[in-house]
Amino acid sequence: MKLLRHGAKGAEKPALLDAQGRVRDLSGVLNDPSDINAETLAPASLALLGDIDPDSLPLVATPGRIAPPWSGMGKFVCVGLNYADHAAESGVPVPSEPVLFMKTTSALIGCNDPVVLPQGSIKTDWEVELGVVIGSKARYVSEADALSHVAGYCIVNDLSEREYQLERGGQWDKGKGCDTFGPVGPWLVTRDEVSDPQALDMWLEVNGRRFQNGSTRTMVFGVATLVSYISRFMTLYPGDLISTGTPPGVGLGQKPPLYLKPGDEMRLAIAGLGEQRQRVHAWNAALIDE
């Protein structure tokens, strides 16, 4: 299934995408309150949804804004330097263990929502990444069992302010958690529709020029390894999101480096998981809050 939410902020409605690419309303079949949330992502709940004939659901003629595919995300966990060629363009060695950092849940936005540069930003960068959505509690799980805890997958644009991240002291988080720096979606594609998460092509363009063109085949640490590894340091709960790293081609790695400016448009996709498109704006609190 491809699960999604649509509508204005605070008034999102649950839906799924049928085989013809049409949006079908799920409001009448979910528990009250009617939403796609952590409870919906549990294996038993997804199984019940999977038994529904999409043709029996009402069509949504004009879905409007596409929101993050689920609500109630508890943790937004990210993995750094998880592609060897991206580590090389960043000028750092390939890590011997996964590099973990956190992105704030307040950075979360819909796949096509405005990206707003923070005040004083001069080095905001792009990163197309595979997102892994947890569906059942994972604590000290084995690699062999790790994927059974995954509800599905999605696209993440791990936007990063490189000056904040690398030149302002401390850890990476201050350059990663800015408002609007976490576009997610358009859909959550359930695990049964992704036969191999290590065989997904991905790309990202800025203003029509392709900068990233990679595949999850070249991850240093695969999805099962990451879920198992992260579960040793924190319990993963339904609705938590793991963003698994980016292939080469980020702005930091260009010669000379190239960063986002107001008016730029990003377009990015992962095979089978849909496409995102975001316009970059100068600081404007109204665009964040609307």
C-alpha positions, 0 to 999 in steps of 0.5 A: 500500500501507499499511505498518505495524508492530505489537507492543510496543516492541522486538518489532514485527512488519511488516504491511500493511493490506488493502483491507478495513482488515484487518491482514495479516502480512508477516513471511514475505515480508521479508528477515531480520531481518523488519521494515519498514526503510530497505531495504524502502522502496527502490523495487525492494523496494516494487515487489516488495511491491506484487506480493503479493496481500494475500489470500495473507498471514495475517490478524493478528486482534489487532494490539495496539499500532500502532508507527511504520510503519518502523524505522531512521529516520536523520533527522527533518527539520521545516519551520516556518511553512509555512502562511501563516495559521499564520505569521500566528497565530504573529506572524511573517512568511511565510518567503522560504525554508523554515525547517528544524529537526530533531526528535530520533529519540528523540522518535519514538513510535507513533500512539496511544502516550502523550504525556508532558509533560517536567518543568516543561512549561507550554506544550506544543502540538499540530501536525498535519502531513503526513510525507514518507518518503524511499525513495531517496537524494536529493542536490541533486535537482530539483523535477521529480525530487523526488517520485521519491525519496519512498517514501510519506506519513504523519501526524506530530503535531509536538508542541512545548514553546513555552516551551522553543522560544521563551523559553529561548534558542538554536534551536527544537530544545530545544522540539521533541525531547522524548521522545514529541513525535513520534507517527508513523503509523498507516501509511506510505501508499506514493506511488502511493496519494497522487495529489496530496500538495498536496490532502490535508485535515487536522484535529486535535481536543483533548478533542473540540473541533476546533482545526485544520482545514486542507489541504496546498493552502495550504502555502507550499512544496509537497512537491516543493519541500521535498525538492529544497530540503532535499537541497541542505543534507543528503543524504536517505537512505531512512527519513528523514522530513520533517514539512512544517509545520502549518495554523493552530489551534495552542494558541499561536494561541488567544486566550488561548493554550491548552496541553496538560495531563495527561488531555487527548486529541488526535485527528488525521487526514489524508485517506487516511493514517489517524488518530492518538489520544494521551492526555497524561500528566504526567512519567512515565519508565516510560510513555516506556520501556515 
